[in-house]
Amino acid sequence: MSENLGELEELKQAPLITQYYQHVWDWFLSLNQTRNTVMGRTPISYTEIAAFSSLMSIEMDRDDVEALRLIDSIYLDEMRDI
């Protein structure tokens, strides 16, 4: 639990992101908090993104989803190196 809190604090100190993608970063932070890590970190799935979008009444376009998945991929790569 405290390990996850430390990760969240690091994510809050992320590099500057242009305003155009700030909403995608915010979505990533929300989805990342719900990530199941019992069997290790796995990518955020399209199903999870669709459920999040539906529950939050967010209209995501293709570029948003691709950016979200790219951020997630980079995050997972970085976490493997720790």
N, CA and C atoms as an extended XYZ file, in Angstrom:
246
Properties=species:S:1:pos:R:3:atomname:S:1:resname:S:1:resid:I:1 pbc="F F F"
N         0.830       -1.198        0.000 N   MET     1
C         0.000        0.000        0.000 CA  MET     1
C         0.867        1.251        0.000 C   MET     1
N         1.833        1.333        0.919 N   SER     2
C         2.684        2.521        0.971 CA  SER     2
C         3.533        2.634       -0.282 C   SER     2
N         3.868        1.488       -0.911 N   GLU     3
C         4.611        1.512       -2.171 CA  GLU     3
C         3.792        2.219       -3.245 C   GLU     3
N         2.493        1.934       -3.308 N   ASN     4
C         1.618        2.581       -4.284 CA  ASN     4
C         1.502        4.071       -4.020 C   ASN     4
N         1.477        4.470       -2.756 N   LEU     5
C         1.399        5.891       -2.427 CA  LEU     5
C         2.656        6.609       -2.883 C   LEU     5
N         3.804        5.971       -2.735 N   GLY     6
C         5.054        6.550       -3.203 CA  GLY     6
C         5.046        6.737       -4.704 C   GLY     6
N         4.504        5.752       -5.424 N   GLU     7
C         4.401        5.857       -6.879 CA  GLU     7
C         3.493        7.013       -7.260 C   GLU     7
N         2.396        7.172       -6.549 N   LEU     8
C         1.462        8.249       -6.851 CA  LEU     8
C         2.133        9.600       -6.663 C   LEU     8
N         2.919        9.738       -5.612 N   GLU     9
C         3.628       11.001       -5.379 CA  GLU     9
C         4.607       11.285       -6.514 C   GLU     9
N         5.303       10.250       -7.002 N   GLU    10
C         6.221       10.436       -8.123 CA  GLU    10
C         5.464       10.854       -9.376 C   GLU    10
N         4.292       10.270       -9.600 N   LEU    11
C         3.510       10.617      -10.778 CA  LEU    11
C         3.035       12.065      -10.722 C   LEU    11
N         2.741       12.549       -9.533 N   LYS    12
C         2.292       13.932       -9.396 CA  LYS    12
C         3.408       14.913       -9.740 C   LYS    12
N         4.653       14.468       -9.656 N   GLN    13
C         5.794       15.311       -9.982 CA  GLN    13
C         6.266       15.042      -11.411 C   GLN    13
N         5.360       14.706      -12.277 N   ALA    14
C         5.675       14.354      -13.661 CA  ALA    14
C         6.178       15.562      -14.441 C   ALA    14
N         6.836       15.297      -15.558 N   PRO    15
C         7.295       16.405      -16.395 CA  PRO    15
C         6.123       17.221      -16.927 C   PRO    15
N         6.431       18.426      -17.356 N   LEU    16
C         5.385       19.285      -17.909 CA  LEU    16
C         4.747       18.638      -19.128 C   LEU    16
N         3.466       18.748      -19.207 N   ILE    17
C         2.706       18.216      -20.335 CA  ILE    17
C         1.923       19.379      -20.920 C   ILE    17
N         1.892       19.447      -22.229 N   THR    18
C         1.154       20.542      -22.844 CA  THR    18
C        -0.306       20.484      -22.434 C   THR    18
N        -0.948       21.621      -22.459 N   GLN    19
C        -2.361       21.675      -22.074 CA  GLN    19
C        -3.206       20.746      -22.937 C   GLN    19
N        -2.785       20.541      -24.179 N   TYR    20
C        -3.563       19.687      -25.078 CA  TYR    20
C        -3.689       18.268      -24.527 C   TYR    20
N        -2.659       17.772      -23.842 N   TYR    21
C        -2.681       16.398      -23.335 CA  TYR    21
C        -2.874       16.301      -21.825 C   TYR    21
N        -3.089       17.403      -21.161 N   GLN    22
C        -3.264       17.365      -19.706 CA  GLN    22
C        -4.425       16.463      -19.309 C   GLN    22
N        -5.515       16.523      -20.055 N   HIS    23
C        -6.675       15.687      -19.730 CA  HIS    23
C        -6.334       14.200      -19.845 C   HIS    23
N        -5.494       13.843      -20.816 N   VAL    24
C        -5.094       12.437      -20.968 CA  VAL    24
C        -4.241       12.005      -19.771 C   VAL    24
N        -3.349       12.878      -19.336 N   TRP    25
C        -2.523       12.579      -18.155 CA  TRP    25
C        -3.417       12.384      -16.933 C   TRP    25
N        -4.415       13.243      -16.772 N   ASP    26
C        -5.348       13.121      -15.647 CA  ASP    26
C        -6.098       11.792      -15.707 C   ASP    26
N        -6.513       11.391      -16.913 N   TRP    27
C        -7.192       10.103      -17.067 CA  TRP    27
C        -6.253        8.967      -16.683 C   TRP    27
N        -5.004        9.064      -17.125 N   PHE    28
C        -4.030        8.027      -16.780 CA  PHE    28
C        -3.882        7.912      -15.264 C   PHE    28
N        -3.749        9.037      -14.583 N   LEU    29
C        -3.607        9.001      -13.124 CA  LEU    29
C        -4.800        8.317      -12.472 C   LEU    29
N        -5.997        8.606      -12.957 N   SER    30
C        -7.200        7.972      -12.400 CA  SER    30
C        -7.205        6.471      -12.658 C   SER    30
N        -6.927        6.078      -13.892 N   LEU    31
C        -6.926        4.657      -14.239 CA  LEU    31
C        -5.793        3.908      -13.543 C   LEU    31
N        -4.661        4.542      -13.402 N   ASN    32
C        -3.515        3.890      -12.772 CA  ASN    32
C        -3.798        3.557      -11.309 C   ASN    32
N        -4.590        4.365      -10.647 N   GLN    33
C        -4.933        4.105       -9.245 CA  GLN    33
C        -5.769        2.841       -9.081 C   GLN    33
N        -6.437        2.423      -10.147 N   THR    34
C        -7.294        1.241      -10.069 CA  THR    34
C        -6.617       -0.004      -10.633 C   THR    34
N        -5.359        0.135      -11.034 N   ARG    35
C        -4.637       -0.973      -11.666 CA  ARG    35
C        -4.502       -2.143      -10.693 C   ARG    35
N        -4.814       -3.347      -11.168 N   ASN    36
C        -4.634       -4.562      -10.383 CA  ASN    36
C        -3.171       -4.980      -10.498 C   ASN    36
N        -2.493       -5.107       -9.369 N   THR    37
C        -1.073       -5.467       -9.388 CA  THR    37
C        -0.799       -6.806       -8.709 C   THR    37
N        -1.834       -7.599       -8.514 N   VAL    38
C        -1.666       -8.883       -7.834 CA  VAL    38
C        -0.713       -9.792       -8.615 C   VAL    38
N        -0.863       -9.852       -9.916 N   MET    39
C        -0.013      -10.693      -10.766 CA  MET    39
C         1.020       -9.850      -11.505 C   MET    39
N         1.386       -8.726      -10.950 N   GLY    40
C         2.304       -7.818      -11.624 CA  GLY    40
C         1.526       -6.756      -12.375 C   GLY    40
N         2.231       -5.736      -12.774 N   ARG    41
C         1.569       -4.640      -13.493 CA  ARG    41
C         1.255       -5.074      -14.918 C   ARG    41
N         0.023       -4.845      -15.319 N   THR    42
C        -0.383       -5.143      -16.692 CA  THR    42
C        -0.886       -3.857      -17.334 C   THR    42
N        -0.838       -3.799      -18.667 N   PRO    43
C        -1.308       -2.585      -19.346 CA  PRO    43
C        -2.783       -2.310      -19.068 C   PRO    43
N        -3.133       -1.042      -19.098 N   ILE    44
C        -4.538       -0.647      -19.006 CA  ILE    44
C        -5.206       -1.115      -20.293 C   ILE    44
N        -6.258       -1.889      -20.163 N   SER    45
C        -6.897       -2.493      -21.339 CA  SER    45
C        -7.901       -1.541      -21.985 C   SER    45
N        -8.227       -1.857      -23.228 N   TYR    46
C        -9.262       -1.088      -23.915 CA  TYR    46
C       -10.589       -1.193      -23.168 C   TYR    46
N       -10.852       -2.348      -22.575 N   THR    47
C       -12.083       -2.534      -21.805 CA  THR    47
C       -12.124       -1.589      -20.608 C   THR    47
N       -10.995       -1.463      -19.912 N   GLU    48
C       -10.931       -0.550      -18.764 CA  GLU    48
C       -11.088        0.903      -19.208 C   GLU    48
N       -10.476        1.239      -20.333 N   ILE    49
C       -10.593        2.600      -20.855 CA  ILE    49
C       -12.042        2.893      -21.239 C   ILE    49
N       -12.690        1.938      -21.904 N   ALA    50
C       -14.088        2.125      -22.314 CA  ALA    50
C       -14.999        2.258      -21.094 C   ALA    50
N       -14.775        1.432      -20.074 N   ALA    51
C       -15.593        1.508      -18.859 CA  ALA    51
C       -15.386        2.845      -18.158 C   ALA    51
N       -14.140        3.286      -18.049 N   PHE    52
C       -13.822        4.576      -17.431 CA  PHE    52
C       -14.502        5.704      -18.194 C   PHE    52
N       -14.383        5.669      -19.504 N   SER    53
C       -14.982        6.697      -20.352 CA  SER    53
C       -16.499        6.745      -20.167 C   SER    53
N       -17.114        5.579      -20.115 N   SER    54
C       -18.565        5.504      -19.945 CA  SER    54
C       -18.994        5.992      -18.559 C   SER    54
N       -18.322        5.518      -17.520 N   LEU    55
C       -18.677        5.903      -16.150 CA  LEU    55
C       -18.506        7.390      -15.891 C   LEU    55
N       -17.480        7.970      -16.491 N   MET    56
C       -17.173        9.380      -16.266 CA  MET    56
C       -17.800       10.299      -17.314 C   MET    56
N       -18.554        9.711      -18.235 N   SER    57
C       -19.193       10.472      -19.329 CA  SER    57
C       -18.165       11.309      -20.095 C   SER    57
N       -17.075       10.640      -20.471 N   ILE    58
C       -15.991       11.284      -21.211 CA  ILE    58
C       -16.017       10.772      -22.646 C   ILE    58
N       -15.939       11.692      -23.579 N   GLU    59
C       -15.825       11.307      -24.982 CA  GLU    59
C       -14.355       11.343      -25.368 C   GLU    59
N       -13.778       10.169      -25.578 N   MET    60
C       -12.378       10.069      -25.980 CA  MET    60
C       -12.316        9.826      -27.478 C   MET    60
N       -11.402       10.537      -28.146 N   ASP    61
C       -11.210       10.225      -29.555 CA  ASP    61
C       -10.021        9.271      -29.688 C   ASP    61
N        -9.775        8.833      -30.894 N   ARG    62
C        -8.725        7.845      -31.141 CA  ARG    62
C        -7.359        8.334      -30.653 C   ARG    62
N        -7.047        9.604      -30.912 N   ASP    63
C        -5.760       10.156      -30.478 CA  ASP    63
C        -5.630       10.132      -28.955 C   ASP    63
N        -6.722       10.421      -28.260 N   ASP    64
C        -6.708       10.379      -26.792 CA  ASP    64
C        -6.372        8.975      -26.290 C   ASP    64
N        -7.027        7.980      -26.872 N   VAL    65
C        -6.807        6.595      -26.446 CA  VAL    65
C        -5.376        6.172      -26.756 C   VAL    65
N        -4.878        6.533      -27.935 N   GLU    66
C        -3.505        6.178      -28.293 CA  GLU    66
C        -2.508        6.857      -27.357 C   GLU    66
N        -2.748        8.122      -27.018 N   ALA    67
C        -1.863        8.841      -26.094 CA  ALA    67
C        -1.906        8.202      -24.707 C   ALA    67
N        -3.089        7.835      -24.259 N   LEU    68
C        -3.243        7.187      -22.954 CA  LEU    68
C        -2.482        5.867      -22.916 C   LEU    68
N        -2.612        5.082      -23.962 N   ARG    69
C        -1.911        3.793      -24.014 CA  ARG    69
C        -0.398        3.982      -24.116 C   ARG    69
N         0.043        5.027      -24.801 N   LEU    70
C         1.475        5.315      -24.889 CA  LEU    70
C         2.034        5.703      -23.520 C   LEU    70
N         1.323        6.577      -22.821 N   ILE    71
C         1.741        6.955      -21.466 CA  ILE    71
C         1.820        5.712      -20.586 C   ILE    71
N         0.824        4.847      -20.688 N   ASP    72
C         0.802        3.629      -19.885 CA  ASP    72
C         1.979        2.723      -20.236 C   ASP    72
N         2.283        2.601      -21.501 N   SER    73
C         3.403        1.774      -21.943 CA  SER    73
C         4.731        2.301      -21.392 C   SER    73
N         4.917        3.607      -21.452 N   ILE    74
C         6.136        4.221      -20.914 CA  ILE    74
C         6.205        4.005      -19.407 C   ILE    74
N         5.083        4.185      -18.738 N   TYR    75
C         5.027        3.962      -17.286 CA  TYR    75
C         5.444        2.530      -16.948 C   TYR    75
N         4.877        1.560      -17.656 N   LEU    76
C         5.202        0.161      -17.376 CA  LEU    76
C         6.678       -0.126      -17.639 C   LEU    76
N         7.231        0.427      -18.711 N   ASP    77
C         8.661        0.255      -18.999 CA  ASP    77
C         9.516        0.816      -17.868 C   ASP    77
N         9.157        1.993      -17.389 N   GLU    78
C         9.916        2.618      -16.300 CA  GLU    78
C         9.801        1.813      -15.010 C   GLU    78
N         8.630        1.282      -14.729 N   MET    79
C         8.424        0.531      -13.494 CA  MET    79
C         9.170       -0.804      -13.533 C   MET    79
N         9.381       -1.360      -14.715 N   ARG    80
C        10.141       -2.610      -14.824 CA  ARG    80
C        11.604       -2.393      -14.452 C   ARG    80
N        12.097       -1.178      -14.672 N   ASP    81
C        13.499       -0.860      -14.399 CA  ASP    81
C        13.767       -0.598      -12.921 C   ASP    81
N        12.716       -0.493      -12.130 N   ILE    82
C        12.885       -0.194      -10.695 CA  ILE    82
C        13.106       -1.477       -9.929 C   ILE    82
